[in-house]
């Protein structure tokens, strides 16, 4: 596969379109004092996103039926226990990745 100027420009354009919407809000509110109501509301966003990602991976749709993805559920349980007990993101991620790797190796 050859690399052409148009392909490089396309990749740079895609990177900018992805990067700018993520950075511009931080630049705009960097020096603004947000009200406590807004800060309290923003504090729930990571929890909501993580919950949506976790729940989406625990269930699988098979036709008209929704079933558990048992492998993900088996990895979720020890990961959630570590998250609750340690409240450490790095330990939680390591346990989750290792648990899933071990389960996929054997199943």
Residue pairs with C-beta under 8 A, 6 or more apart in sequence:
34 42
54 76
57 69
57 72
58 68
58 69
58 72
58 73
58 76
59 66
59 67
59 68
59 69
60 66
60 67
60 68
60 69
61 67
71 100
71 103
71 104
71 107
72 100
74 99
74 103
75 96
75 99
75 100
75 103
76 96
78 95
78 99
79 92
79 95
79 96
79 99
82 88
82 91
82 92
82 95
82 96
83 92
86 92
